Amino acid sequence: MHDSFDLRMIKANGITMRCAVAGEGPLVVLVHGWPELWYSWRHQIKPIADAGFRVVAPDVRGYGGTDKPEPVEAYALTHIMDDLIGLIDAFDAEKAILIGHDWGAPICWNTAALHPTRVAAVAGLSVPYRERQAVSQIDLWRKLYKDKFFYQLYFQDEGVVEREVEADMRLSLRKIYYSISGDAPNLDSWLDREPSGGLLDSMTDPDPFPSWMTGADLDYFVENFEAGGFRGPINRYRNQERDFEMLPMMGAAPVNQPSCFIGGAKDVVRRFVPGRDVYADVTDHCTDMRFAEVIEGAGHWVQQEAPETVNQLLLRFLAGLND
């Protein structure tokens, strides 16, 4: 399927980014999460373009065909937000509508809040806009998961998870994609584990893999991650303290643009804080939240698992921006 998309190399913010580009009209930038690619939006690019928009879906820095700087600090949120601003400039637009999933969601939320003149509207999938806490997100995880395994804490030491996952990339991606999808029987491999072992130890390799990801889809992800490795994607997690210190308004400034939230009912993200459903207050820090929808049966990969429903919701949101 990737062969049917127009892939271009775009210079932005001092790096070169591989982007799928389609359509004409107001600019919409689709920002993927971990461990994904522009290809995670394969079901959304053409419907949004057909609705009258210029769609750009980049590989985020560190992924796929985009440049992969070596230093950990090169993946600080300031640089990645500047990548998006650079893309907006590269397409000669004053503003863009940002749509992000997983890590792409906080990238988009914070770009909207901290660069309000460059963002016309924002949609977040799977991860709501988080209000700033007294400590960084990683410090919060250290407190909440002090006596348990938590993947973001495991990711902090350079090279550890990279060696584990890269030993068999196909098996690793199969396990990761399945274990937080709506098809997984439980989320214990992410939330309820002893504080030892690796990321993949308690994850299942499904046979067969759920139909929402075909063999050809998986092949494309595997090919790209085998070529580019996991260091860049994991480095985003290693910047949470740096982001907190460098961006005092991160999570403090509200999102004032028109916004919406879409999540899967079985998404593990909503259970990251024990005893609390983080999807319960997604509108609190967004002053113009048009709607928040939770899709029954879907897990974390919501735009891939439930593409028709997600497309309907995104097109509804986009159509309403002129109201």
URTADA-V326229 format. One record per pair of residues at least 24 apart in sequence whose C-alpha atoms are under 8 Angstrom apart, sorted by the first residue. I is the first residue (numbers start at 1). GAP is how many residues later the second one is. D is the distance in whole Angstrom. If there is no record, write none. Layout:
i: [I | I]
gap: [GAP | GAP]
d: [D | D]
This chain:
i: [1 | 1 | 2 | 2 | 2 | 10 | 10 | 11 | 11 | 11 | 12 | 12 | 12 | 12 | 12 | 12 | 13 | 13 | 13 | 13 | 13 | 15 | 15 | 16 | 16 | 17 | 17 | 17 | 17 | 17 | 17 | 17 | 18 | 18 | 18 | 18 | 18 | 19 | 19 | 19 | 19 | 20 | 20 | 20 | 20 | 21 | 21 | 21 | 21 | 22 | 22 | 22 | 22 | 22 | 23 | 23 | 23 | 23 | 23 | 23 | 24 | 24 | 24 | 24 | 24 | 25 | 25 | 25 | 26 | 26 | 26 | 26 | 26 | 27 | 27 | 27 | 27 | 27 | 27 | 27 | 27 | 27 | 28 | 28 | 28 | 28 | 28 | 28 | 28 | 28 | 29 | 29 | 29 | 29 | 29 | 29 | 29 | 29 | 30 | 30 | 30 | 30 | 30 | 30 | 30 | 31 | 31 | 31 | 31 | 31 | 31 | 31 | 31 | 31 | 31 | 31 | 32 | 32 | 32 | 32 | 32 | 32 | 32 | 32 | 32 | 33 | 33 | 33 | 33 | 33 | 33 | 34 | 34 | 34 | 35 | 36 | 36 | 37 | 37 | 37 | 40 | 40 | 41 | 41 | 43 | 43 | 43 | 43 | 44 | 44 | 44 | 47 | 48 | 48 | 51 | 61 | 62 | 62 | 62 | 62 | 63 | 63 | 63 | 63 | 63 | 64 | 64 | 64 | 64 | 65 | 68 | 68 | 69 | 70 | 72 | 72 | 72 | 72 | 72 | 73 | 73 | 75 | 75 | 75 | 75 | 76 | 76 | 76 | 76 | 76 | 77 | 77 | 77 | 77 | 78 | 78 | 80 | 81 | 81 | 81 | 81 | 85 | 88 | 94 | 95 | 95 | 96 | 96 | 97 | 97 | 98 | 98 | 99 | 99 | 99 | 100 | 100 | 101 | 101 | 101 | 102 | 102 | 103 | 105 | 106 | 109 | 110 | 110 | 110 | 112 | 112 | 113 | 113 | 113 | 113 | 113 | 114 | 114 | 114 | 116 | 119 | 120 | 120 | 121 | 121 | 121 | 121 | 122 | 122 | 122 | 122 | 123 | 123 | 123 | 123 | 123 | 124 | 124 | 124 | 124 | 125 | 125 | 125 | 125 | 126 | 126 | 126 | 126 | 126 | 126 | 126 | 126 | 126 | 127 | 127 | 128 | 128 | 128 | 128 | 129 | 129 | 129 | 129 | 130 | 130 | 131 | 131 | 131 | 132 | 132 | 132 | 135 | 136 | 136 | 136 | 137 | 137 | 138 | 138 | 139 | 144 | 144 | 147 | 147 | 148 | 148 | 148 | 148 | 148 | 149 | 149 | 149 | 149 | 149 | 149 | 149 | 149 | 150 | 150 | 150 | 150 | 151 | 151 | 152 | 154 | 154 | 155 | 155 | 155 | 156 | 156 | 158 | 159 | 161 | 161 | 162 | 162 | 162 | 162 | 164 | 164 | 165 | 165 | 166 | 166 | 166 | 169 | 169 | 169 | 170 | 170 | 171 | 172 | 173 | 174 | 174 | 174 | 174 | 175 | 175 | 175 | 175 | 175 | 176 | 176 | 177 | 178 | 178 | 178 | 178 | 178 | 179 | 179 | 180 | 180 | 180 | 180 | 180 | 181 | 181 | 181 | 181 | 181 | 181 | 181 | 182 | 182 | 182 | 182 | 182 | 182 | 182 | 182 | 183 | 183 | 183 | 187 | 190 | 191 | 212 | 212 | 213 | 213 | 254 | 254 | 254 | 255 | 255 | 255 | 255 | 256 | 256 | 256 | 257 | 257 | 257 | 258 | 258 | 258 | 258 | 258 | 259 | 259 | 259 | 259 | 259 | 260 | 260 | 260 | 260 | 260 | 261 | 261 | 261 | 261 | 262 | 262 | 262 | 262 | 262 | 263 | 263 | 263 | 263 | 263 | 263 | 263 | 264 | 264 | 264 | 264 | 264 | 264 | 264 | 264 | 264 | 265 | 265 | 265 | 265 | 265 | 265 | 266 | 266 | 266 | 266 | 266 | 267 | 267 | 267 | 268 | 268 | 269 | 290]
gap: [215 | 216 | 37 | 40 | 218 | 77 | 80 | 75 | 76 | 79 | 71 | 72 | 74 | 75 | 77 | 78 | 69 | 70 | 72 | 73 | 74 | 51 | 52 | 50 | 51 | 41 | 42 | 43 | 44 | 48 | 49 | 50 | 40 | 41 | 46 | 47 | 48 | 37 | 38 | 39 | 40 | 35 | 36 | 37 | 38 | 33 | 34 | 35 | 36 | 24 | 27 | 32 | 33 | 34 | 26 | 27 | 29 | 30 | 31 | 32 | 25 | 28 | 29 | 30 | 31 | 27 | 28 | 29 | 26 | 27 | 28 | 70 | 71 | 26 | 27 | 28 | 29 | 61 | 66 | 68 | 69 | 70 | 25 | 26 | 27 | 28 | 68 | 69 | 70 | 71 | 26 | 27 | 28 | 29 | 67 | 68 | 69 | 70 | 25 | 26 | 27 | 28 | 68 | 69 | 70 | 26 | 27 | 28 | 29 | 67 | 68 | 69 | 70 | 73 | 74 | 77 | 26 | 27 | 28 | 68 | 69 | 70 | 71 | 72 | 73 | 67 | 68 | 69 | 70 | 71 | 72 | 68 | 69 | 199 | 198 | 27 | 185 | 26 | 27 | 184 | 263 | 264 | 262 | 263 | 260 | 261 | 264 | 268 | 259 | 263 | 267 | 264 | 263 | 267 | 264 | 171 | 166 | 169 | 170 | 171 | 161 | 162 | 165 | 169 | 170 | 160 | 161 | 163 | 164 | 159 | 160 | 164 | 163 | 162 | 160 | 163 | 164 | 166 | 167 | 162 | 166 | 157 | 160 | 161 | 164 | 160 | 163 | 164 | 166 | 167 | 30 | 159 | 162 | 166 | 165 | 169 | 27 | 26 | 27 | 29 | 30 | 33 | 30 | 24 | 24 | 25 | 24 | 25 | 24 | 25 | 24 | 25 | 24 | 25 | 26 | 24 | 25 | 24 | 25 | 26 | 24 | 25 | 24 | 24 | 24 | 146 | 140 | 141 | 145 | 143 | 145 | 137 | 140 | 141 | 142 | 143 | 135 | 136 | 139 | 141 | 138 | 137 | 138 | 136 | 137 | 138 | 200 | 135 | 136 | 137 | 138 | 136 | 137 | 138 | 139 | 191 | 135 | 136 | 137 | 138 | 136 | 137 | 138 | 177 | 135 | 136 | 137 | 138 | 141 | 143 | 174 | 175 | 176 | 136 | 142 | 133 | 150 | 151 | 154 | 122 | 153 | 156 | 157 | 121 | 155 | 120 | 121 | 154 | 118 | 119 | 120 | 109 | 104 | 105 | 108 | 103 | 104 | 102 | 103 | 102 | 129 | 130 | 47 | 48 | 44 | 45 | 46 | 47 | 48 | 41 | 42 | 43 | 44 | 45 | 46 | 47 | 48 | 40 | 41 | 43 | 45 | 39 | 48 | 85 | 44 | 45 | 79 | 82 | 83 | 81 | 82 | 73 | 72 | 37 | 38 | 67 | 68 | 69 | 72 | 34 | 35 | 35 | 65 | 60 | 63 | 64 | 53 | 56 | 57 | 48 | 52 | 34 | 28 | 49 | 31 | 32 | 35 | 44 | 25 | 28 | 29 | 30 | 31 | 24 | 27 | 124 | 26 | 27 | 28 | 31 | 32 | 24 | 25 | 87 | 88 | 119 | 120 | 121 | 85 | 86 | 117 | 118 | 119 | 120 | 124 | 82 | 84 | 85 | 115 | 116 | 117 | 118 | 123 | 27 | 115 | 116 | 81 | 78 | 81 | 92 | 93 | 91 | 92 | 31 | 32 | 33 | 30 | 31 | 32 | 33 | 30 | 31 | 32 | 29 | 30 | 31 | 29 | 30 | 31 | 32 | 63 | 27 | 29 | 30 | 31 | 32 | 29 | 30 | 31 | 32 | 57 | 28 | 30 | 31 | 32 | 30 | 31 | 32 | 33 | 48 | 30 | 31 | 32 | 35 | 36 | 37 | 39 | 30 | 31 | 32 | 33 | 34 | 35 | 36 | 37 | 38 | 29 | 30 | 31 | 32 | 33 | 34 | 30 | 31 | 32 | 33 | 34 | 31 | 32 | 33 | 31 | 32 | 31 | 27]
d: [8 | 8 | 7 | 8 | 8 | 8 | 7 | 8 | 8 | 7 | 6 | 8 | 4 | 5 | 8 | 7 | 6 | 5 | 8 | 5 | 8 | 8 | 6 | 6 | 6 | 6 | 6 | 7 | 7 | 7 | 4 | 6 | 6 | 6 | 8 | 5 | 5 | 6 | 5 | 4 | 6 | 8 | 6 | 5 | 6 | 7 | 6 | 5 | 7 | 7 | 6 | 6 | 5 | 7 | 4 | 7 | 7 | 6 | 5 | 6 | 7 | 6 | 5 | 4 | 8 | 6 | 4 | 5 | 8 | 5 | 6 | 7 | 8 | 6 | 5 | 6 | 7 | 8 | 7 | 7 | 5 | 6 | 7 | 6 | 5 | 6 | 6 | 5 | 6 | 7 | 6 | 5 | 6 | 8 | 7 | 6 | 5 | 6 | 7 | 6 | 5 | 7 | 6 | 5 | 6 | 6 | 7 | 8 | 7 | 7 | 6 | 4 | 6 | 5 | 7 | 8 | 8 | 7 | 7 | 6 | 5 | 7 | 7 | 5 | 8 | 8 | 6 | 5 | 4 | 5 | 8 | 7 | 6 | 7 | 7 | 8 | 7 | 7 | 6 | 7 | 8 | 7 | 7 | 7 | 8 | 7 | 6 | 8 | 8 | 7 | 6 | 7 | 8 | 7 | 8 | 7 | 8 | 8 | 4 | 6 | 8 | 8 | 7 | 7 | 6 | 5 | 7 | 8 | 6 | 8 | 8 | 6 | 7 | 7 | 8 | 5 | 8 | 7 | 7 | 8 | 7 | 8 | 6 | 5 | 7 | 7 | 5 | 8 | 7 | 6 | 7 | 8 | 8 | 6 | 8 | 8 | 7 | 6 | 8 | 8 | 6 | 7 | 8 | 6 | 5 | 6 | 6 | 7 | 5 | 6 | 5 | 6 | 5 | 6 | 8 | 5 | 6 | 5 | 6 | 7 | 6 | 6 | 8 | 8 | 8 | 7 | 6 | 7 | 8 | 6 | 7 | 8 | 6 | 6 | 5 | 7 | 7 | 7 | 7 | 8 | 8 | 6 | 8 | 5 | 5 | 6 | 8 | 7 | 7 | 5 | 7 | 5 | 5 | 6 | 8 | 8 | 8 | 6 | 5 | 6 | 6 | 5 | 6 | 7 | 8 | 6 | 4 | 7 | 7 | 7 | 6 | 8 | 7 | 8 | 7 | 7 | 8 | 7 | 6 | 7 | 7 | 7 | 8 | 6 | 8 | 4 | 6 | 7 | 7 | 4 | 5 | 8 | 7 | 6 | 6 | 6 | 7 | 6 | 7 | 8 | 7 | 8 | 7 | 6 | 7 | 6 | 5 | 4 | 8 | 8 | 8 | 8 | 5 | 6 | 4 | 6 | 8 | 7 | 7 | 8 | 8 | 7 | 6 | 7 | 8 | 8 | 7 | 7 | 7 | 7 | 6 | 8 | 7 | 8 | 7 | 8 | 5 | 6 | 8 | 7 | 8 | 8 | 8 | 7 | 7 | 7 | 6 | 7 | 7 | 8 | 6 | 7 | 7 | 7 | 6 | 8 | 8 | 8 | 7 | 6 | 6 | 5 | 7 | 8 | 7 | 8 | 8 | 8 | 7 | 8 | 8 | 6 | 7 | 7 | 6 | 6 | 6 | 8 | 8 | 7 | 7 | 4 | 5 | 6 | 8 | 8 | 6 | 7 | 6 | 5 | 4 | 7 | 8 | 7 | 8 | 7 | 7 | 8 | 7 | 6 | 5 | 8 | 8 | 5 | 6 | 7 | 7 | 5 | 6 | 8 | 6 | 5 | 6 | 8 | 7 | 6 | 8 | 5 | 6 | 7 | 7 | 7 | 6 | 5 | 6 | 8 | 5 | 5 | 5 | 6 | 7 | 8 | 7 | 5 | 6 | 6 | 5 | 6 | 8 | 8 | 6 | 5 | 6 | 8 | 8 | 7 | 7 | 5 | 5 | 6 | 7 | 4 | 5 | 6 | 8 | 6 | 6 | 5 | 5 | 6 | 6 | 6 | 7 | 6 | 6 | 5 | 7 | 7 | 4 | 5 | 7 | 7 | 7 | 7]
